Amino acid sequence: MSVLEQALLDWQKDQTNQFFALLETRLEETQTQQDIVKQKYCAAHFDVSVNTLK
């Protein structure tokens, strides 16, 4: 394997790792945002404030 091929493989591996790290971060943010919405609906159902649930 040539040096160029190895460099391209390393670059591709690095790009893939960065993509999955970004994807994981975005999924965690989405989950957090959904939890906030769920708290809002739960508080409304029981007629209490969101702070009371926390």
MMTF fields as JSON, N, C-alpha, C and O atoms, coordinates in Angstrom:
{
  "mmtfVersion": "1.0.0",
  "mmtfProducer": "UNKNOWN",
  "numBonds": 215,
  "numAtoms": 216,
  "numGroups": 54,
  "numChains": 1,
  "numModels": 1,
  "chainsPerModel": [1],
  "groupsPerChain": [54],
  "chainIdList": ["A"],
  "bondAtomList": [4, 2, 8, 6, 12, 10, 16, 14, 20, 18, 24, 22, 28, 26, 32, 30, 36, 34, 40, 38, 44, 42, 48, 46, 52, 50, 56, 54, 60, 58, 64, 62, 68, 66, 72, 70, 76, 74, 80, 78, 84, 82, 88, 86, 92, 90, 96, 94, 100, 98, 104, 102, 108, 106, 112, 110, 116, 114, 120, 118, 124, 122, 128, 126, 132, 130, 136, 134, 140, 138, 144, 142, 148, 146, 152, 150, 156, 154, 160, 158, 164, 162, 168, 166, 172, 170, 176, 174, 180, 178, 184, 182, 188, 186, 192, 190, 196, 194, 200, 198, 204, 202, 208, 206, 212, 210],
  "bondOrderList": [1, 1, 1, 1, 1, 1, 1, 1, 1, 1, 1, 1, 1, 1, 1, 1, 1, 1, 1, 1, 1, 1, 1, 1, 1, 1, 1, 1, 1, 1, 1, 1, 1, 1, 1, 1, 1, 1, 1, 1, 1, 1, 1, 1, 1, 1, 1, 1, 1, 1, 1, 1, 1],
  "groupList": [{"groupName": "MET", "atomNameList": ["N", "CA", "C", "O"], "elementList": ["N", "C", "C", "O"], "formalChargeList": [0, 0, 0, 0], "bondAtomList": [1, 0, 2, 1, 3, 2], "bondOrderList": [1, 1, 2], "singleLetterCode": "M", "chemCompType": "L-PEPTIDE LINKING"}, {"groupName": "SER", "atomNameList": ["N", "CA", "C", "O"], "elementList": ["N", "C", "C", "O"], "formalChargeList": [0, 0, 0, 0], "bondAtomList": [1, 0, 2, 1, 3, 2], "bondOrderList": [1, 1, 2], "singleLetterCode": "S", "chemCompType": "L-PEPTIDE LINKING"}, {"groupName": "VAL", "atomNameList": ["N", "CA", "C", "O"], "elementList": ["N", "C", "C", "O"], "formalChargeList": [0, 0, 0, 0], "bondAtomList": [1, 0, 2, 1, 3, 2], "bondOrderList": [1, 1, 2], "singleLetterCode": "V", "chemCompType": "L-PEPTIDE LINKING"}, {"groupName": "LEU", "atomNameList": ["N", "CA", "C", "O"], "elementList": ["N", "C", "C", "O"], "formalChargeList": [0, 0, 0, 0], "bondAtomList": [1, 0, 2, 1, 3, 2], "bondOrderList": [1, 1, 2], "singleLetterCode": "L", "chemCompType": "L-PEPTIDE LINKING"}, {"groupName": "GLU", "atomNameList": ["N", "CA", "C", "O"], "elementList": ["N", "C", "C", "O"], "formalChargeList": [0, 0, 0, 0], "bondAtomList": [1, 0, 2, 1, 3, 2], "bondOrderList": [1, 1, 2], "singleLetterCode": "E", "chemCompType": "L-PEPTIDE LINKING"}, {"groupName": "GLN", "atomNameList": ["N", "CA", "C", "O"], "elementList": ["N", "C", "C", "O"], "formalChargeList": [0, 0, 0, 0], "bondAtomList": [1, 0, 2, 1, 3, 2], "bondOrderList": [1, 1, 2], "singleLetterCode": "Q", "chemCompType": "L-PEPTIDE LINKING"}, {"groupName": "ALA", "atomNameList": ["N", "CA", "C", "O"], "elementList": ["N", "C", "C", "O"], "formalChargeList": [0, 0, 0, 0], "bondAtomList": [1, 0, 2, 1, 3, 2], "bondOrderList": [1, 1, 2], "singleLetterCode": "A", "chemCompType": "L-PEPTIDE LINKING"}, {"groupName": "ASP", "atomNameList": ["N", "CA", "C", "O"], "elementList": ["N", "C", "C", "O"], "formalChargeList": [0, 0, 0, 0], "bondAtomList": [1, 0, 2, 1, 3, 2], "bondOrderList": [1, 1, 2], "singleLetterCode": "D", "chemCompType": "L-PEPTIDE LINKING"}, {"groupName": "TRP", "atomNameList": ["N", "CA", "C", "O"], "elementList": ["N", "C", "C", "O"], "formalChargeList": [0, 0, 0, 0], "bondAtomList": [1, 0, 2, 1, 3, 2], "bondOrderList": [1, 1, 2], "singleLetterCode": "W", "chemCompType": "L-PEPTIDE LINKING"}, {"groupName": "LYS", "atomNameList": ["N", "CA", "C", "O"], "elementList": ["N", "C", "C", "O"], "formalChargeList": [0, 0, 0, 0], "bondAtomList": [1, 0, 2, 1, 3, 2], "bondOrderList": [1, 1, 2], "singleLetterCode": "K", "chemCompType": "L-PEPTIDE LINKING"}, {"groupName": "THR", "atomNameList": ["N", "CA", "C", "O"], "elementList": ["N", "C", "C", "O"], "formalChargeList": [0, 0, 0, 0], "bondAtomList": [1, 0, 2, 1, 3, 2], "bondOrderList": [1, 1, 2], "singleLetterCode": "T", "chemCompType": "L-PEPTIDE LINKING"}, {"groupName": "ASN", "atomNameList": ["N", "CA", "C", "O"], "elementList": ["N", "C", "C", "O"], "formalChargeList": [0, 0, 0, 0], "bondAtomList": [1, 0, 2, 1, 3, 2], "bondOrderList": [1, 1, 2], "singleLetterCode": "N", "chemCompType": "L-PEPTIDE LINKING"}, {"groupName": "PHE", "atomNameList": ["N", "CA", "C", "O"], "elementList": ["N", "C", "C", "O"], "formalChargeList": [0, 0, 0, 0], "bondAtomList": [1, 0, 2, 1, 3, 2], "bondOrderList": [1, 1, 2], "singleLetterCode": "F", "chemCompType": "L-PEPTIDE LINKING"}, {"groupName": "ARG", "atomNameList": ["N", "CA", "C", "O"], "elementList": ["N", "C", "C", "O"], "formalChargeList": [0, 0, 0, 0], "bondAtomList": [1, 0, 2, 1, 3, 2], "bondOrderList": [1, 1, 2], "singleLetterCode": "R", "chemCompType": "L-PEPTIDE LINKING"}, {"groupName": "ILE", "atomNameList": ["N", "CA", "C", "O"], "elementList": ["N", "C", "C", "O"], "formalChargeList": [0, 0, 0, 0], "bondAtomList": [1, 0, 2, 1, 3, 2], "bondOrderList": [1, 1, 2], "singleLetterCode": "I", "chemCompType": "L-PEPTIDE LINKING"}, {"groupName": "TYR", "atomNameList": ["N", "CA", "C", "O"], "elementList": ["N", "C", "C", "O"], "formalChargeList": [0, 0, 0, 0], "bondAtomList": [1, 0, 2, 1, 3, 2], "bondOrderList": [1, 1, 2], "singleLetterCode": "Y", "chemCompType": "L-PEPTIDE LINKING"}, {"groupName": "CYS", "atomNameList": ["N", "CA", "C", "O"], "elementList": ["N", "C", "C", "O"], "formalChargeList": [0, 0, 0, 0], "bondAtomList": [1, 0, 2, 1, 3, 2], "bondOrderList": [1, 1, 2], "singleLetterCode": "C", "chemCompType": "L-PEPTIDE LINKING"}, {"groupName": "HIS", "atomNameList": ["N", "CA", "C", "O"], "elementList": ["N", "C", "C", "O"], "formalChargeList": [0, 0, 0, 0], "bondAtomList": [1, 0, 2, 1, 3, 2], "bondOrderList": [1, 1, 2], "singleLetterCode": "H", "chemCompType": "L-PEPTIDE LINKING"}],
  "groupTypeList": [0, 1, 2, 3, 4, 5, 6, 3, 3, 7, 8, 5, 9, 7, 5, 10, 11, 5, 12, 12, 6, 3, 3, 4, 10, 13, 3, 4, 4, 10, 5, 10, 5, 5, 7, 14, 2, 9, 5, 9, 15, 16, 6, 6, 17, 12, 7, 2, 1, 2, 11, 10, 3, 9],
  "groupIdList": [1, 2, 3, 4, 5, 6, 7, 8, 9, 10, 11, 12, 13, 14, 15, 16, 17, 18, 19, 20, 21, 22, 23, 24, 25, 26, 27, 28, 29, 30, 31, 32, 33, 34, 35, 36, 37, 38, 39, 40, 41, 42, 43, 44, 45, 46, 47, 48, 49, 50, 51, 52, 53, 54],
  "secStructList": [7, 7, 2, 2, 2, 2, 2, 2, 2, 2, 2, 2, 2, 2, 2, 2, 2, 2, 2, 2, 2, 2, 2, 2, 2, 2, 2, 2, 2, 2, 2, 2, 2, 2, 2, 2, 2, 2, 2, 2, 2, 2, 2, 2, 2, 2, 6, 7, 7, 2, 2, 2, 2, 7],
  "xCoordList": [0.851, 0.0, 0.898, 1.851, 0.577, 1.411, 1.093, 0.092, 1.949, 1.784, 0.511, -0.214, 0.251, -0.946, -2.214, -3.164, -2.23, -3.396, -3.627, -4.763, -2.545, -2.663, -3.16, -3.977, -2.68, -3.121, -4.61, -5.338, -5.062, -6.481, -7.341, -8.425, -6.872, -7.614, -7.693, -8.736, -6.59, -6.579, -7.532, -8.25, -7.537, -8.421, -9.887, -10.718, -10.19, -11.559, -11.995, -13.13, -11.118, -11.429, -11.689, -12.627, -10.87, -11.027, -12.353, -13.058, -12.693, -13.95, -15.15, -16.137, -15.068, -16.156, -16.334, -17.459, -15.234, -15.304, -15.9, -16.699, -15.518, -16.074, -17.572, -18.336, -17.986, -19.409, -20.204, -21.24, -19.73, -20.473, -20.471, -21.452, -19.403, -19.375, -20.405, -21.115, -20.487, -21.47, -22.886, -23.765, -23.107, -24.421, -24.842, -25.99, -23.928, -24.221, -24.581, -25.514, -23.856, -24.14, -25.529, -26.284, -25.866, -27.184, -28.308, -29.366, -28.098, -29.119, -29.339, -30.473, -28.261, -28.388, -29.147, -29.983, -28.865, -29.571, -31.053, -31.906, -31.353, -32.749, -33.478, -34.62, -32.831, -33.437, -33.724, -34.788, -32.799, -32.981, -34.154, -34.969, -34.246, -35.346, -36.68, -37.671, -36.723, -37.965, -38.361, -39.547, -37.365, -37.661, -38.314, -39.218, -37.859, -38.437, -39.894, -40.75, -40.173, -41.553, -42.421, -43.559, -41.898, -42.661, -42.966, -44.066, -41.994, -42.211, -43.322, -44.15, -43.331, -44.353, -45.737, -46.653, -45.895, -47.207, -47.618, -48.792, -46.665, -46.96, -47.411, -48.379, -46.721, -47.087, -48.476, -49.262, -48.782, -50.104, -51.187, -52.27, -50.9, -51.883, -52.234, -53.403, -51.215, -51.444, -51.685, -51.834, -51.72, -51.985, -50.992, -51.373, -49.709, -48.635, -47.605, -47.66, -46.666, -45.619, -44.532, -44.4, -43.765, -42.66, -41.628, -41.014, -41.436, -40.481, -40.881, -40.021, -42.173, -42.653, -42.244, -41.947, -42.227, -41.835, -40.356, -39.946, -39.58, -38.121, -37.83, -36.67],
  "yCoordList": [-1.17, 0.0, 1.235, 1.335, 2.139, 3.323, 4.316, 4.191, 5.275, 6.306, 7.114, 7.474, 7.391, 8.148, 7.381, 7.957, 6.086, 5.269, 5.232, 5.323, 5.098, 5.074, 6.423, 6.468, 7.5, 8.836, 9.017, 9.585, 8.537, 8.63, 7.781, 8.204, 6.605, 5.751, 6.39, 6.351, 6.972, 7.661, 8.847, 9.08, 9.599, 10.761, 10.305, 10.906, 9.237, 8.727, 8.247, 8.489, 7.582, 7.104, 8.291, 8.263, 9.316, 10.508, 11.205, 11.624, 11.33, 11.972, 11.173, 11.752, 9.876, 9.022, 9.178, 9.286, 9.19, 9.365, 10.716, 10.809, 11.763, 13.096, 13.126, 13.735, 12.472, 12.418, 11.739, 12.252, 10.593, 9.872, 10.623, 10.556, 11.329, 12.146, 13.27, 13.547, 13.913, 14.966, 14.405, 15.014, 13.274, 12.632, 12.293, 12.518, 11.764, 11.413, 12.662, 12.635, 13.74, 14.999, 15.508, 15.922, 15.478, 15.958, 15.084, 15.599, 13.791, 12.896, 13.184, 13.161, 13.452, 13.782, 15.093, 15.209, 16.083, 17.362, 17.18, 17.78, 16.36, 16.108, 15.428, 15.772, 14.477, 13.771, 14.75, 14.685, 15.651, 16.647, 17.556, 17.86, 17.988, 18.864, 18.134, 18.738, 16.867, 16.104, 15.918, 15.926, 15.751, 15.614, 16.881, 16.814, 18.032, 19.304, 19.401, 19.849, 18.982, 19.003, 18.046, 18.376, 16.866, 15.897, 16.461, 16.272, 17.157, 17.769, 18.818, 18.926, 19.579, 20.617, 19.987, 20.456, 18.92, 18.266, 17.587, 17.597, 17.011, 16.354, 17.396, 17.171, 18.521, 19.587, 20.119, 20.381, 20.279, 20.767, 19.761, 20.151, 18.482, 17.442, 17.459, 17.35, 17.595, 17.582, 18.981, 19.154, 19.976, 21.36, 21.856, 22.459, 21.586, 22.097, 22.757, 22.628, 23.463, 24.089, 23.071, 22.051, 23.363, 22.482, 22.437, 21.397, 23.548, 23.58, 22.637, 22.097, 22.446, 21.523, 20.095, 19.305, 19.76, 18.418, 18.156, 17.025, 19.195, 19.025, 18.822, 18.655],
  "zCoordList": [0.0, 0.0, 0.0, 0.773, -0.86, -0.966, 0.15, 0.855, 0.284, 1.303, 1.03, 1.958, -0.232, -0.602, -0.247, 0.284, -0.538, -0.206, 1.3, 1.764, 2.056, 3.516, 4.038, 4.958, 3.467, 3.875, 3.583, 4.397, 2.429, 2.092, 3.024, 3.425, 3.366, 4.302, 5.684, 6.335, 6.124, 7.425, 7.418, 8.39, 6.319, 6.193, 6.223, 6.903, 5.477, 5.433, 6.817, 7.226, 7.524, 8.866, 9.799, 10.596, 9.7, 10.524, 10.219, 11.137, 8.942, 8.548, 9.052, 9.507, 8.973, 9.453, 10.959, 11.446, 11.692, 13.141, 13.511, 14.444, 12.787, 13.044, 12.766, 13.515, 11.698, 11.353, 12.456, 12.881, 12.922, 13.946, 15.272, 16.013, 15.584, 16.797, 16.701, 17.667, 15.546, 15.331, 15.399, 16.008, 14.791, 14.805, 16.235, 16.618, 17.005, 18.394, 19.199, 20.001, 18.991, 19.681, 19.33, 20.21, 18.047, 17.609, 18.161, 18.523, 18.229, 18.788, 20.275, 20.753, 20.997, 22.415, 22.589, 23.486, 21.739, 21.814, 21.509, 22.163, 20.528, 20.171, 21.319, 21.624, 21.947, 23.081, 24.208, 24.825, 24.486, 25.539, 25.209, 26.08, 23.962, 23.55, 23.675, 24.085, 23.334, 23.434, 24.892, 25.22, 25.775, 27.199, 27.735, 28.568, 27.26, 27.689, 27.244, 28.006, 26.018, 25.507, 26.312, 26.648, 26.622, 27.415, 28.794, 29.313, 29.395, 30.706, 30.627, 31.531, 29.55, 29.356, 29.316, 29.991, 28.523, 28.404, 29.708, 30.08, 30.38, 31.657, 32.684, 33.411, 32.745, 33.675, 33.361, 34.272, 32.086, 31.695, 32.083, 32.521, 31.924, 32.251, 33.736, 34.109, 34.576, 36.022, 36.588, 37.798, 35.698, 36.079, 37.134, 38.138, 36.878, 37.73, 36.831, 35.608, 37.444, 36.634, 36.318, 36.994, 35.289, 34.912, 36.038, 36.274, 36.724, 37.825, 38.962, 39.658, 39.142, 40.168, 39.832, 40.729, 38.542, 38.132, 38.379, 38.642, 38.292, 38.439, 39.881, 40.259]
}
